[in-house]
Amino acid sequence: MNNLRTAPEVRREMAALIADAVAEPDDDRRRALLVLADHWADMLRRRSEATTSH
């Protein structure tokens, strides 16, 4: 069973988090949303590196 999201799903999640952050008036919440988007980007980058190294 594979519960990993596909690269396009990860990119959509990142885009949604960034869009929410842009519209967020609260600085702390905006920062938190951008940190979450950054974590998604790291996961995507690591997966890409793992698949290209095999």
N, C-alpha and C positions, 0 to 999 in steps of 0.2 A: 504494500500500500504506500503510495507516494503522496504525501501531504504538502510537498514543496510547491510554492507558487511558480508559475512560469515567468520568464523574463518580462514578457509584456504585462503580466499581472503586477509584477513588482514595480515596473515603470508607471503603471496607472496609479498604484498606491502612493508612490513618491509624488506624482503630479498632484494628486488630491490633497496630500498633506501640505505641499507647497502652496497650492491655491487657498487652502484654509488659512495658512499662515499669513498670506498677503492681505487677506480680508480681516484678520484678527486685530482688534484694537488693543488688546491686553498684551503688553510687551513680554511678560513671562510666558504666557501661553503661546505667543508667536514663536519665541525662542524654543520652547519645548516641541512644537510641531516641526520646526526646522531640524532639531536634533533627531527626531524620529525619522524624518525623511533622509537624513544623513545615514542613519543606521540601515535603512532599506538599501541605500546606495552601496554601503559597505558589503551587505549580504550579496547583492547582485555582482559586485566586483569580485568577491571571493569565489562565488560560483563560477563565474566566467574564467577566472584563473585556474580553478580546479579542473574544469572541463578541457581547457586548452593544454594543461600540463600532462594529461593522460594520453 
